[in-house]
Amino acid sequence: MKKVKVKALGNMFSIFGNRGNVWTDTAHAYQSGRGNLCGTPALSSNIAAMVGMEEVGCPECLKQIAISGYVQVPLNR
Ligand SMILES: [Zn+2]
């Protein structure tokens, strides 16, 4: 699935990920007042933000972004 820059999601979103997410490039999209879009609890230190990750790589978060239309993902033609 195509990764999405968290900046493209607007001010309500930030990047969230633990050490494992950083290593595997699967950072979550964290929505202010709601949590990670995929429902994964944001309990650990936010390593992804600390290292300056910019792209959401969690497949379930990306799915929710696409379904909810937070970002227009260009279709491959
Ligand atoms: Zn996620």
N, CA, C, O and the ligand as a Tripos MOL2 file, in Angstrom:
@<TRIPOS>MOLECULE
protein
  309   307    78     0     0
PROTEIN
NO_CHARGES

@<TRIPOS>ATOM
      1 N           0.8510   -1.2020    0.0000 N.3       1 MET1
      2 CA          0.0000    0.0000    0.0000 C.3       1 MET1
      3 C           0.8820    1.2460    0.0000 C.2       1 MET1
      4 O           1.9300    1.2900    0.6450 O.2       1 MET1
      5 N           0.4320    2.2460   -0.7360 N.am      2 LYS2
      6 CA          1.2100    3.4680   -0.8380 C.3       2 LYS2
      7 C           1.2510    4.1950    0.5010 C.2       2 LYS2
      8 O           0.2160    4.3980    1.1360 O.2       2 LYS2
      9 N           2.4520    4.5860    0.9280 N.am      3 LYS3
     10 CA          2.5770    5.3180    2.1870 C.3       3 LYS3
     11 C           2.0910    6.7500    2.0030 C.2       3 LYS3
     12 O           2.0890    7.2950    0.8980 O.2       3 LYS3
     13 N           1.6780    7.3450    3.1280 N.am      4 VAL4
     14 CA          1.1250    8.6940    3.1070 C.3       4 VAL4
     15 C           1.9220    9.5560    4.0690 C.2       4 VAL4
     16 O           2.1910    9.1550    5.2010 O.2       4 VAL4
     17 N           2.2950   10.7330    3.6150 N.am      5 LYS5
     18 CA          2.9870   11.6660    4.5110 C.3       5 LYS5
     19 C           1.9850   12.1820    5.5440 C.2       5 LYS5
     20 O           0.8740   12.5870    5.2010 O.2       5 LYS5
     21 N           2.3920   12.1580    6.7970 N.am      6 VAL6
     22 CA          1.4720   12.5490    7.8610 C.3       6 VAL6
     23 C           1.0730   14.0180    7.7150 C.2       6 VAL6
     24 O          -0.0280   14.3990    8.1120 O.2       6 VAL6
     25 N           1.9440   14.8330    7.1560 N.am      7 LYS7
     26 CA          1.6340   16.2600    6.9560 C.3       7 LYS7
     27 C           0.4400   16.4440    6.0290 C.2       7 LYS7
     28 O          -0.3080   17.4150    6.1520 O.2       7 LYS7
     29 N           0.2650   15.5010    5.0960 N.am      8 ALA8
     30 CA         -0.8370   15.5950    4.1370 C.3       8 ALA8
     31 C          -2.1850   15.3950    4.8140 C.2       8 ALA8
     32 O          -3.2260   15.7040    4.2330 O.2       8 ALA8
     33 N          -2.1720   14.8790    6.0430 N.am      9 LEU9
     34 CA         -3.4240   14.5720    6.7390 C.3       9 LEU9
     35 C          -3.9620   15.7660    7.5180 C.2       9 LEU9
     36 O          -5.0980   15.7370    7.9920 O.2       9 LEU9
     37 N          -3.1610   16.8050    7.6520 N.am     10 GLY10
     38 CA         -3.6420   17.9990    8.3400 C.3      10 GLY10
     39 C          -3.2420   18.0440    9.8010 C.2      10 GLY10
     40 O          -2.5540   17.1570   10.3070 O.2      10 GLY10
     41 N          -3.6900   19.1020   10.4680 N.am     11 ASN11
     42 CA         -3.2280   19.3950   11.8210 C.3      11 ASN11
     43 C          -3.7120   18.4160   12.8780 C.2      11 ASN11
     44 O          -3.1180   18.3310   13.9530 O.2      11 ASN11
     45 N          -4.7720   17.6800   12.5960 N.am     12 MET12
     46 CA         -5.3230   16.7690   13.5970 C.3      12 MET12
     47 C          -4.4850   15.5020   13.7500 C.2      12 MET12
     48 O          -4.6720   14.7300   14.6900 O.2      12 MET12
     49 N          -3.5640   15.3010   12.8160 N.am     13 PHE13
     50 CA         -2.8240   14.0400   12.8100 C.3      13 PHE13
     51 C          -1.3550   14.2320   13.1240 C.2      13 PHE13
     52 O          -0.7540   15.2520   12.7870 O.2      13 PHE13
     53 N          -0.7950   13.2310   13.7730 N.am     14 SER14
     54 CA          0.6430   13.1960   13.9620 C.3      14 SER14
     55 C           1.1070   11.7550   13.7770 C.2      14 SER14
     56 O           0.3020   10.8250   13.7260 O.2      14 SER14
     57 N           2.4090   11.5970   13.6780 N.am     15 ILE15
     58 CA          2.9690   10.2630   13.4890 C.3      15 ILE15
     59 C           3.0980    9.5960   14.8550 C.2      15 ILE15
     60 O           3.4320   10.2550   15.8400 O.2      15 ILE15
     61 N           2.8380    8.3030   14.9170 N.am     16 PHE16
     62 CA          3.0730    7.5850   16.1700 C.3      16 PHE16
     63 C           3.6760    6.2210   15.8920 C.2      16 PHE16
     64 O           3.2150    5.4930   15.0130 O.2      16 PHE16
     65 N           4.6960    5.8850   16.6370 N.am     17 GLY17
     66 CA          5.2610    4.5480   16.4800 C.3      17 GLY17
     67 C           6.2590    4.2110   17.5690 C.2      17 GLY17
     68 O           6.9850    5.0770   18.0570 O.2      17 GLY17
     69 N           6.2860    2.9560   17.9410 N.am     18 ASN18
     70 CA          7.2930    2.5010   18.8900 C.3      18 ASN18
     71 C           8.5450    2.0860   18.1180 C.2      18 ASN18
     72 O           8.6210    2.2600   16.9020 O.2      18 ASN18
     73 N           9.5160    1.5400   18.8330 N.am     19 ARG19
     74 CA         10.7780    1.1570   18.2050 C.3      19 ARG19
     75 C          10.5510    0.1670   17.0540 C.2      19 ARG19
     76 O          11.1810    0.2700   16.0010 O.2      19 ARG19
     77 N           9.6510   -0.7840   17.2700 N.am     20 GLY20
     78 CA          9.3760   -1.7850   16.2330 C.3      20 GLY20
     79 C           8.8060   -1.1490   14.9770 C.2      20 GLY20
     80 O           9.1550   -1.5360   13.8620 O.2      20 GLY20
     81 N           7.9240   -0.1700   15.1630 N.am     21 ASN21
     82 CA          7.3430    0.5160   14.0130 C.3      21 ASN21
     83 C           8.4080    1.2760   13.2220 C.2      21 ASN21
     84 O           8.3520    1.3440   11.9940 O.2      21 ASN21
     85 N           9.3760    1.8460   13.9400 N.am     22 VAL22
     86 CA         10.4520    2.5660   13.2630 C.3      22 VAL22
     87 C          11.2950    1.5950   12.4440 C.2      22 VAL22
     88 O          11.6280    1.8650   11.2900 O.2      22 VAL22
     89 N          11.6380    0.4600   13.0550 N.am     23 TRP23
     90 CA         12.4760   -0.5210   12.3670 C.3      23 TRP23
     91 C          11.7950   -1.0720   11.1250 C.2      23 TRP23
     92 O          12.4490   -1.3130   10.1100 O.2      23 TRP23
     93 N          10.4860   -1.2710   11.2000 N.am     24 THR24
     94 CA          9.7830   -1.9020   10.0810 C.3      24 THR24
     95 C           9.0680   -0.8840    9.1940 C.2      24 THR24
     96 O           8.3610   -1.2580    8.2580 O.2      24 THR24
     97 N           9.2580    0.4330    9.5000 N.am     25 ASP25
     98 CA          8.6460    1.4990    8.7100 C.3      25 ASP25
     99 C           7.1200    1.3570    8.6550 C.2      25 ASP25
    100 O           6.5080    1.4730    7.5920 O.2      25 ASP25
    101 N           6.5270    1.1060    9.8140 N.am     26 THR26
    102 CA          5.0740    0.9510    9.8940 C.3      26 THR26
    103 C           4.4760    1.8960   10.9380 C.2      26 THR26
    104 O           3.6660    1.4880   11.7710 O.2      26 THR26
    105 N           4.8870    3.1550   10.8790 N.am     27 ALA27
    106 CA          4.3660    4.1290   11.8360 C.3      27 ALA27
    107 C           2.8630    4.3310   11.6400 C.2      27 ALA27
    108 O           2.3510    4.2170   10.5260 O.2      27 ALA27
    109 N           2.1650    4.6320   12.7350 N.am     28 HIS28
    110 CA          0.7180    4.8400   12.7030 C.3      28 HIS28
    111 C           0.3680    6.3070   12.4730 C.2      28 HIS28
    112 O           1.1890    7.2020   12.6740 O.2      28 HIS28
    113 N          -0.8730    6.5260   12.0470 N.am     29 ALA29
    114 CA         -1.4160    7.8810   11.9850 C.3      29 ALA29
    115 C          -2.2170    8.0960   13.2610 C.2      29 ALA29
    116 O          -3.2360    7.4420   13.4820 O.2      29 ALA29
    117 N          -1.7510    9.0140   14.0970 N.am     30 TYR30
    118 CA         -2.4020    9.2940   15.3720 C.3      30 TYR30
    119 C          -3.2820   10.5280   15.2350 C.2      30 TYR30
    120 O          -2.8060   11.6210   14.9280 O.2      30 TYR30
    121 N          -4.5810   10.3300   15.4690 N.am     31 GLN31
    122 CA         -5.5160   11.4410   15.3570 C.3      31 GLN31
    123 C          -5.7730   12.0240   16.7330 C.2      31 GLN31
    124 O          -6.0980   11.3020   17.6750 O.2      31 GLN31
    125 N          -5.6250   13.3380   16.8410 N.am     32 SER32
    126 CA         -5.8230   14.0280   18.1010 C.3      32 SER32
    127 C          -7.2190   13.7460   18.6410 C.2      32 SER32
    128 O          -8.2060   13.9010   17.9220 O.2      32 SER32
    129 N          -7.3080   13.3330   19.8990 N.am     33 GLY33
    130 CA         -8.5870   13.0780   20.5330 C.3      33 GLY33
    131 C          -9.1650   11.7090   20.2230 C.2      33 GLY33
    132 O         -10.2280   11.3620   20.7370 O.2      33 GLY33
    133 N          -8.4940   10.9300   19.4000 N.am     34 ARG34
    134 CA         -9.0230    9.6240   19.0240 C.3      34 ARG34
    135 C          -7.9930    8.5060   19.2240 C.2      34 ARG34
    136 O          -8.3180    7.4430   19.7530 O.2      34 ARG34
    137 N          -6.7820    8.7470   18.8090 N.am     35 GLY35
    138 CA         -5.7540    7.7230   18.9130 C.3      35 GLY35
    139 C          -5.3340    7.2440   17.5440 C.2      35 GLY35
    140 O          -5.6790    7.8440   16.5260 O.2      35 GLY35
    141 N          -4.5790    6.1480   17.5310 N.am     36 ASN36
    142 CA         -4.1550    5.5970   16.2450 C.3      36 ASN36
    143 C          -5.3670    5.1360   15.4520 C.2      36 ASN36
    144 O          -6.2840    4.5310   16.0080 O.2      36 ASN36
    145 N          -5.3760    5.4160   14.1680 N.am     37 LEU37
    146 CA         -6.5310    5.0810   13.3270 C.3      37 LEU37
    147 C          -6.8310    3.5880   13.3190 C.2      37 LEU37
    148 O          -7.9890    3.1860   13.2100 O.2      37 LEU37
    149 N          -5.7960    2.7710   13.4320 N.am     38 CYS38
    150 CA         -5.9940    1.3210   13.3650 C.3      38 CYS38
    151 C          -6.4570    0.7410   14.6920 C.2      38 CYS38
    152 O          -6.7990   -0.4390   14.7680 O.2      38 CYS38
    153 N          -6.4710    1.5600   15.7380 N.am     39 GLY39
    154 CA         -6.9330    1.0870   17.0300 C.3      39 GLY39
    155 C          -5.8320    0.5630   17.9320 C.2      39 GLY39
    156 O          -6.0950    0.2090   19.0820 O.2      39 GLY39
    157 N          -4.6180    0.5060   17.4390 N.am     40 THR40
    158 CA         -3.4940    0.0890   18.2820 C.3      40 THR40
    159 C          -3.2890    1.1150   19.3870 C.2      40 THR40
    160 O          -3.1310    2.3020   19.1030 O.2      40 THR40
    161 N          -3.2880    0.6790   20.6410 N.am     41 PRO41
    162 CA         -3.1010    1.6390   21.7390 C.3      41 PRO41
    163 C          -1.7490    2.3460   21.6470 C.2      41 PRO41
    164 O          -0.7280    1.7150   21.3720 O.2      41 PRO41
    165 N          -1.7510    3.6500   21.8760 N.am     42 ALA42
    166 CA         -0.5110    4.4320   21.8090 C.3      42 ALA42
    167 C           0.0870    4.5190   23.2090 C.2      42 ALA42
    168 O           0.0210    5.5570   23.8670 O.2      42 ALA42
    169 N           0.6660    3.4160   23.6460 N.am     43 LEU43
    170 CA          1.1060    3.3380   25.0370 C.3      43 LEU43
    171 C           2.6030    3.5330   25.2160 C.2      43 LEU43
    172 O           3.0570    3.9320   26.2890 O.2      43 LEU43
    173 N           3.3680    3.2540   24.1700 N.am     44 SER44
    174 CA          4.8210    3.3180   24.3010 C.3      44 SER44
    175 C           5.3090    4.7380   24.0810 C.2      44 SER44
    176 O           4.5230    5.6360   23.7780 O.2      44 SER44
    177 N           6.6030    4.9360   24.2330 N.am     45 SER45
    178 CA          7.1870    6.2130   23.8420 C.3      45 SER45
    179 C           7.0280    6.3790   22.3390 C.2      45 SER45
    180 O           7.0810    5.4090   21.5840 O.2      45 SER45
    181 N           6.8330    7.6120   21.9220 N.am     46 ASN46
    182 CA          6.6290    7.8710   20.5010 C.3      46 ASN46
    183 C           7.9710    8.0180   19.8010 C.2      46 ASN46
    184 O           8.4300    9.1230   19.5100 O.2      46 ASN46
    185 N           8.5800    6.8780   19.5420 N.am     47 ILE47
    186 CA          9.9140    6.8750   18.9450 C.3      47 ILE47
    187 C           9.8670    7.4390   17.5240 C.2      47 ILE47
    188 O          10.7870    8.1330   17.0910 O.2      47 ILE47
    189 N           8.7910    7.1370   16.8100 N.am     48 ALA48
    190 CA          8.6690    7.6050   15.4250 C.3      48 ALA48
    191 C           8.7590    9.1250   15.3410 C.2      48 ALA48
    192 O           9.4190    9.6660   14.4540 O.2      48 ALA48
    193 N           8.0920    9.8120   16.2690 N.am     49 ALA49
    194 CA          8.1520   11.2740   16.2790 C.3      49 ALA49
    195 C           9.5410   11.7430   16.6910 C.2      49 ALA49
    196 O          10.0520   12.7310   16.1650 O.2      49 ALA49
    197 N          10.1480   11.0270   17.6360 N.am     50 MET50
    198 CA         11.4640   11.4250   18.1260 C.3      50 MET50
    199 C          12.5170   11.3510   17.0220 C.2      50 MET50
    200 O          13.4310   12.1740   16.9820 O.2      50 MET50
    201 N          12.3940   10.3800   16.1350 N.am     51 VAL51
    202 CA         13.3880   10.2520   15.0660 C.3      51 VAL51
    203 C          12.9620   10.9940   13.7970 C.2      51 VAL51
    204 O          13.6760   10.9810   12.7940 O.2      51 VAL51
    205 N          11.7880   11.6440   13.8490 N.am     52 GLY52
    206 CA         11.3820   12.4790   12.7350 C.3      52 GLY52
    207 C          10.7970   11.7330   11.5500 C.2      52 GLY52
    208 O          10.9180   12.1900   10.4130 O.2      52 GLY52
    209 N          10.1680   10.5980   11.7940 N.am     53 MET53
    210 CA          9.5050    9.8890   10.6930 C.3      53 MET53
    211 C           8.3790   10.7430   10.1310 C.2      53 MET53
    212 O           7.7080   11.4610   10.8720 O.2      53 MET53
    213 N           8.1740   10.6660    8.8310 N.am     54 GLU54
    214 CA          7.1640   11.5200    8.1930 C.3      54 GLU54
    215 C           6.0580   10.7290    7.5160 C.2      54 GLU54
    216 O           4.9970   11.2770    7.2150 O.2      54 GLU54
    217 N           6.2940    9.4520    7.2750 N.am     55 GLU55
    218 CA          5.3200    8.6800    6.5050 C.3      55 GLU55
    219 C           4.6250    7.6240    7.3520 C.2      55 GLU55
    220 O           5.2490    6.9190    8.1450 O.2      55 GLU55
    221 N           3.3010    7.5360    7.1580 N.am     56 VAL56
    222 CA          2.5100    6.4860    7.7780 C.3      56 VAL56
    223 C           2.7200    5.1980    6.9820 C.2      56 VAL56
    224 O           2.5350    5.1780    5.7650 O.2      56 VAL56
    225 N           3.1070    4.1260    7.6720 N.am     57 GLY57
    226 CA          3.3730    2.8670    6.9760 C.3      57 GLY57
    227 C           2.5180    1.7140    7.4740 C.2      57 GLY57
    228 O           2.5460    0.6310    6.8890 O.2      57 GLY57
    229 N           1.7530    1.9260    8.5500 N.am     58 CYS58
    230 CA          0.8990    0.8670    9.0890 C.3      58 CYS58
    231 C          -0.2250    0.5670    8.0830 C.2      58 CYS58
    232 O          -1.0160    1.4550    7.7650 O.2      58 CYS58
    233 N          -0.3000   -0.6630    7.5860 N.am     59 PRO59
    234 CA         -1.2930   -0.9830    6.5590 C.3      59 PRO59
    235 C          -2.7330   -0.7040    7.0020 C.2      59 PRO59
    236 O          -3.5520   -0.2490    6.2040 O.2      59 PRO59
    237 N          -3.0340   -0.9750    8.2610 N.am     60 GLU60
    238 CA         -4.4060   -0.7720    8.7410 C.3      60 GLU60
    239 C          -4.7190    0.7220    8.8560 C.2      60 GLU60
    240 O          -5.8330    1.1470    8.5490 O.2      60 GLU60
    241 N          -3.7490    1.5150    9.2930 N.am     61 CYS61
    242 CA         -3.9480    2.9630    9.3390 C.3      61 CYS61
    243 C          -4.1500    3.5040    7.9200 C.2      61 CYS61
    244 O          -5.0230    4.3410    7.6890 O.2      61 CYS61
    245 N          -3.3460    3.0260    6.9790 N.am     62 LEU62
    246 CA         -3.4660    3.4820    5.5880 C.3      62 LEU62
    247 C          -4.8400    3.1320    5.0160 C.2      62 LEU62
    248 O          -5.4260    3.8950    4.2490 O.2      62 LEU62
    249 N          -5.3370    1.9570    5.4100 N.am     63 LYS63
    250 CA         -6.6680    1.5430    4.9590 C.3      63 LYS63
    251 C          -7.7300    2.5010    5.4940 C.2      63 LYS63
    252 O          -8.6230    2.9240    4.7600 O.2      63 LYS63
    253 N          -7.6240    2.8380    6.7750 N.am     64 GLN64
    254 CA         -8.5960    3.7480    7.3800 C.3      64 GLN64
    255 C          -8.5120    5.1390    6.7390 C.2      64 GLN64
    256 O          -9.5320    5.8020    6.5470 O.2      64 GLN64
    257 N          -7.3050    5.5700    6.4140 N.am     65 ILE65
    258 CA         -7.1170    6.8690    5.7550 C.3      65 ILE65
    259 C          -7.8230    6.8650    4.4080 C.2      65 ILE65
    260 O          -8.4950    7.8330    4.0500 O.2      65 ILE65
    261 N          -7.6710    5.7800    3.6640 N.am     66 ALA66
    262 CA         -8.2920    5.6750    2.3440 C.3      66 ALA66
    263 C          -9.8060    5.6220    2.4540 C.2      66 ALA66
    264 O         -10.5120    6.3070    1.7140 O.2      66 ALA66
    265 N         -10.3090    4.7970    3.3890 N.am     67 ILE67
    266 CA        -11.7590    4.6350    3.5550 C.3      67 ILE67
    267 C         -12.3940    5.9540    3.9710 C.2      67 ILE67
    268 O         -13.4570    6.3260    3.4730 O.2      67 ILE67
    269 N         -11.7320    6.6610    4.8930 N.am     68 SER68
    270 CA        -12.3110    7.8920    5.4340 C.3      68 SER68
    271 C         -12.0840    9.0870    4.5330 C.2      68 SER68
    272 O         -12.6760   10.1460    4.7430 O.2      68 SER68
    273 N         -11.2270    8.9280    3.5240 N.am     69 GLY69
    274 CA        -10.9950   10.0240    2.5940 C.3      69 GLY69
    275 C         -10.2090   11.1740    3.1780 C.2      69 GLY69
    276 O         -10.3490   12.3120    2.7280 O.2      69 GLY69
    277 N          -9.3640   10.8920    4.1950 N.am     70 TYR70
    278 CA         -8.5580   11.9700    4.7810 C.3      70 TYR70
    279 C          -7.5730   12.5240    3.7590 C.2      70 TYR70
    280 O          -7.1870   13.6910    3.8130 O.2      70 TYR70
    281 N          -7.1780   11.6640    2.8310 N.am     71 VAL71
    282 CA         -6.2420   12.0620    1.8000 C.3      71 VAL71
    283 C          -6.7090   11.4830    0.4690 C.2      71 VAL71
    284 O          -7.1400   10.3310    0.3970 O.2      71 VAL71
    285 N          -6.6210   12.2760   -0.5560 N.am     72 GLN72
    286 CA         -6.9280   11.7430   -1.8860 C.3      72 GLN72
    287 C          -5.7100   10.9890   -2.4010 C.2      72 GLN72
    288 O          -4.7070   11.6020   -2.7690 O.2      72 GLN72
    289 N          -5.7900    9.6990   -2.4280 N.am     73 VAL73
    290 CA         -4.6890    8.8990   -2.9350 C.3      73 VAL73
    291 C          -4.8810    8.7370   -4.4350 C.2      73 VAL73
    292 O          -5.8870    8.1900   -4.8860 O.2      73 VAL73
    293 N          -3.8970    9.2220   -5.2120 N.am     74 PRO74
    294 CA         -4.0480    9.1420   -6.6600 C.3      74 PRO74
    295 C          -4.1970    7.6910   -7.1150 C.2      74 PRO74
    296 O          -3.4760    6.8060   -6.6530 O.2      74 PRO74
    297 N          -5.1240    7.4650   -8.0110 N.am     75 LEU75
    298 CA         -5.3310    6.1240   -8.5320 C.3      75 LEU75
    299 C          -4.2910    5.8230   -9.6050 C.2      75 LEU75
    300 O          -3.9410    6.6930  -10.4030 O.2      75 LEU75
    301 N          -3.8130    4.6140   -9.6190 N.am     76 ASN76
    302 CA         -2.9070    4.1950  -10.6830 C.3      76 ASN76
    303 C          -3.7230    3.8820  -11.9280 C.2      76 ASN76
    304 O          -4.6160    3.0350  -11.9010 O.2      76 ASN76
    305 N          -3.4170    4.5580  -12.9940 N.am     77 ARG77
    306 CA         -4.1630    4.3320  -14.2390 C.3      77 ARG77
    307 C          -3.2550    3.6940  -15.2690 C.2      77 ARG77
    308 O          -3.6880    3.4200  -16.3880 O.2      77 ARG77
    309 ZN         -1.7650    1.7440   12.6610 Zn       78 ZN78
@<TRIPOS>BOND
     1     1     2 1
     2     2     3 1
     3     3     4 2
     4     3     5 am
     5     5     6 1
     6     6     7 1
     7     7     8 2
     8     7     9 am
     9     9    10 1
    10    10    11 1
    11    11    12 2
    12    11    13 am
    13    13    14 1
    14    14    15 1
    15    15    16 2
    16    15    17 am
    17    17    18 1
    18    18    19 1
    19    19    20 2
    20    19    21 am
    21    21    22 1
    22    22    23 1
    23    23    24 2
    24    23    25 am
    25    25    26 1
    26    26    27 1
    27    27    28 2
    28    27    29 am
    29    29    30 1
    30    30    31 1
    31    31    32 2
    32    31    33 am
    33    33    34 1
    34    34    35 1
    35    35    36 2
    36    35    37 am
    37    37    38 1
    38    38    39 1
    39    39    40 2
    40    39    41 am
    41    41    42 1
    42    42    43 1
    43    43    44 2
    44    43    45 am
    45    45    46 1
    46    46    47 1
    47    47    48 2
    48    47    49 am
    49    49    50 1
    50    50    51 1
    51    51    52 2
    52    51    53 am
    53    53    54 1
    54    54    55 1
    55    55    56 2
    56    55    57 am
    57    57    58 1
    58    58    59 1
    59    59    60 2
    60    59    61 am
    61    61    62 1
    62    62    63 1
    63    63    64 2
    64    63    65 am
    65    65    66 1
    66    66    67 1
    67    67    68 2
    68    67    69 am
    69    69    70 1
    70    70    71 1
    71    71    72 2
    72    71    73 am
    73    73    74 1
    74    74    75 1
    75    75    76 2
    76    75    77 am
    77    77    78 1
    78    78    79 1
    79    79    80 2
    80    79    81 am
    81    81    82 1
    82    82    83 1
    83    83    84 2
    84    83    85 am
    85    85    86 1
    86    86    87 1
    87    87    88 2
    88    87    89 am
    89    89    90 1
    90    90    91 1
    91    91    92 2
    92    91    93 am
    93    93    94 1
    94    94    95 1
    95    95    96 2
    96    95    97 am
    97    97    98 1
    98    98    99 1
    99    99   100 2
   100    99   101 am
   101   101   102 1
   102   102   103 1
   103   103   104 2
   104   103   105 am
   105   105   106 1
   106   106   107 1
   107   107   108 2
   108   107   109 am
   109   109   110 1
   110   110   111 1
   111   111   112 2
   112   111   113 am
   113   113   114 1
   114   114   115 1
   115   115   116 2
   116   115   117 am
   117   117   118 1
   118   118   119 1
   119   119   120 2
   120   119   121 am
   121   121   122 1
   122   122   123 1
   123   123   124 2
   124   123   125 am
   125   125   126 1
   126   126   127 1
   127   127   128 2
   128   127   129 am
   129   129   130 1
   130   130   131 1
   131   131   132 2
   132   131   133 am
   133   133   134 1
   134   134   135 1
   135   135   136 2
   136   135   137 am
   137   137   138 1
   138   138   139 1
   139   139   140 2
   140   139   141 am
   141   141   142 1
   142   142   143 1
   143   143   144 2
   144   143   145 am
   145   145   146 1
   146   146   147 1
   147   147   148 2
   148   147   149 am
   149   149   150 1
   150   150   151 1
   151   151   152 2
   152   151   153 am
   153   153   154 1
   154   154   155 1
   155   155   156 2
   156   155   157 am
   157   157   158 1
   158   158   159 1
   159   159   160 2
   160   159   161 am
   161   161   162 1
   162   162   163 1
   163   163   164 2
   164   163   165 am
   165   165   166 1
   166   166   167 1
   167   167   168 2
   168   167   169 am
   169   169   170 1
   170   170   171 1
   171   171   172 2
   172   171   173 am
   173   173   174 1
   174   174   175 1
   175   175   176 2
   176   175   177 am
   177   177   178 1
   178   178   179 1
   179   179   180 2
   180   179   181 am
   181   181   182 1
   182   182   183 1
   183   183   184 2
   184   183   185 am
   185   185   186 1
   186   186   187 1
   187   187   188 2
   188   187   189 am
   189   189   190 1
   190   190   191 1
   191   191   192 2
   192   191   193 am
   193   193   194 1
   194   194   195 1
   195   195   196 2
   196   195   197 am
   197   197   198 1
   198   198   199 1
   199   199   200 2
   200   199   201 am
   201   201   202 1
   202   202   203 1
   203   203   204 2
   204   203   205 am
   205   205   206 1
   206   206   207 1
   207   207   208 2
   208   207   209 am
   209   209   210 1
   210   210   211 1
   211   211   212 2
   212   211   213 am
   213   213   214 1
   214   214   215 1
   215   215   216 2
   216   215   217 am
   217   217   218 1
   218   218   219 1
   219   219   220 2
   220   219   221 am
   221   221   222 1
   222   222   223 1
   223   223   224 2
   224   223   225 am
   225   225   226 1
   226   226   227 1
   227   227   228 2
   228   227   229 am
   229   229   230 1
   230   230   231 1
   231   231   232 2
   232   231   233 am
   233   233   234 1
   234   234   235 1
   235   235   236 2
   236   235   237 am
   237   237   238 1
   238   238   239 1
   239   239   240 2
   240   239   241 am
   241   241   242 1
   242   242   243 1
   243   243   244 2
   244   243   245 am
   245   245   246 1
   246   246   247 1
   247   247   248 2
   248   247   249 am
   249   249   250 1
   250   250   251 1
   251   251   252 2
   252   251   253 am
   253   253   254 1
   254   254   255 1
   255   255   256 2
   256   255   257 am
   257   257   258 1
   258   258   259 1
   259   259   260 2
   260   259   261 am
   261   261   262 1
   262   262   263 1
   263   263   264 2
   264   263   265 am
   265   265   266 1
   266   266   267 1
   267   267   268 2
   268   267   269 am
   269   269   270 1
   270   270   271 1
   271   271   272 2
   272   271   273 am
   273   273   274 1
   274   274   275 1
   275   275   276 2
   276   275   277 am
   277   277   278 1
   278   278   279 1
   279   279   280 2
   280   279   281 am
   281   281   282 1
   282   282   283 1
   283   283   284 2
   284   283   285 am
   285   285   286 1
   286   286   287 1
   287   287   288 2
   288   287   289 am
   289   289   290 1
   290   290   291 1
   291   291   292 2
   292   291   293 am
   293   293   294 1
   294   294   295 1
   295   295   296 2
   296   295   297 am
   297   297   298 1
   298   298   299 1
   299   299   300 2
   300   299   301 am
   301   301   302 1
   302   302   303 1
   303   303   304 2
   304   303   305 am
   305   305   306 1
   306   306   307 1
   307   307   308 2
@<TRIPOS>SUBSTRUCTURE
     1 MET1         2 RESIDUE 1 A MET
     2 LYS2         6 RESIDUE 1 A LYS
     3 LYS3        10 RESIDUE 1 A LYS
     4 VAL4        14 RESIDUE 1 A VAL
     5 LYS5        18 RESIDUE 1 A LYS
     6 VAL6        22 RESIDUE 1 A VAL
     7 LYS7        26 RESIDUE 1 A LYS
     8 ALA8        30 RESIDUE 1 A ALA
     9 LEU9        34 RESIDUE 1 A LEU
    10 GLY10       38 RESIDUE 1 A GLY
    11 ASN11       42 RESIDUE 1 A ASN
    12 MET12       46 RESIDUE 1 A MET
    13 PHE13       50 RESIDUE 1 A PHE
    14 SER14       54 RESIDUE 1 A SER
    15 ILE15       58 RESIDUE 1 A ILE
    16 PHE16       62 RESIDUE 1 A PHE
    17 GLY17       66 RESIDUE 1 A GLY
    18 ASN18       70 RESIDUE 1 A ASN
    19 ARG19       74 RESIDUE 1 A ARG
    20 GLY20       78 RESIDUE 1 A GLY
    21 ASN21       82 RESIDUE 1 A ASN
    22 VAL22       86 RESIDUE 1 A VAL
    23 TRP23       90 RESIDUE 1 A TRP
    24 THR24       94 RESIDUE 1 A THR
    25 ASP25       98 RESIDUE 1 A ASP
    26 THR26      102 RESIDUE 1 A THR
    27 ALA27      106 RESIDUE 1 A ALA
    28 HIS28      110 RESIDUE 1 A HIS
    29 ALA29      114 RESIDUE 1 A ALA
    30 TYR30      118 RESIDUE 1 A TYR
    31 GLN31      122 RESIDUE 1 A GLN
    32 SER32      126 RESIDUE 1 A SER
    33 GLY33      130 RESIDUE 1 A GLY
    34 ARG34      134 RESIDUE 1 A ARG
    35 GLY35      138 RESIDUE 1 A GLY
    36 ASN36      142 RESIDUE 1 A ASN
    37 LEU37      146 RESIDUE 1 A LEU
    38 CYS38      150 RESIDUE 1 A CYS
    39 GLY39      154 RESIDUE 1 A GLY
    40 THR40      158 RESIDUE 1 A THR
    41 PRO41      162 RESIDUE 1 A PRO
    42 ALA42      166 RESIDUE 1 A ALA
    43 LEU43      170 RESIDUE 1 A LEU
    44 SER44      174 RESIDUE 1 A SER
    45 SER45      178 RESIDUE 1 A SER
    46 ASN46      182 RESIDUE 1 A ASN
    47 ILE47      186 RESIDUE 1 A ILE
    48 ALA48      190 RESIDUE 1 A ALA
    49 ALA49      194 RESIDUE 1 A ALA
    50 MET50      198 RESIDUE 1 A MET
    51 VAL51      202 RESIDUE 1 A VAL
    52 GLY52      206 RESIDUE 1 A GLY
    53 MET53      210 RESIDUE 1 A MET
    54 GLU54      214 RESIDUE 1 A GLU
    55 GLU55      218 RESIDUE 1 A GLU
    56 VAL56      222 RESIDUE 1 A VAL
    57 GLY57      226 RESIDUE 1 A GLY
    58 CYS58      230 RESIDUE 1 A CYS
    59 PRO59      234 RESIDUE 1 A PRO
    60 GLU60      238 RESIDUE 1 A GLU
    61 CYS61      242 RESIDUE 1 A CYS
    62 LEU62      246 RESIDUE 1 A LEU
    63 LYS63      250 RESIDUE 1 A LYS
    64 GLN64      254 RESIDUE 1 A GLN
    65 ILE65      258 RESIDUE 1 A ILE
    66 ALA66      262 RESIDUE 1 A ALA
    67 ILE67      266 RESIDUE 1 A ILE
    68 SER68      270 RESIDUE 1 A SER
    69 GLY69      274 RESIDUE 1 A GLY
    70 TYR70      278 RESIDUE 1 A TYR
    71 VAL71      282 RESIDUE 1 A VAL
    72 GLN72      286 RESIDUE 1 A GLN
    73 VAL73      290 RESIDUE 1 A VAL
    74 PRO74      294 RESIDUE 1 A PRO
    75 LEU75      298 RESIDUE 1 A LEU
    76 ASN76      302 RESIDUE 1 A ASN
    77 ARG77      306 RESIDUE 1 A ARG
    78 ZN78       309 GROUP 0 **** ****
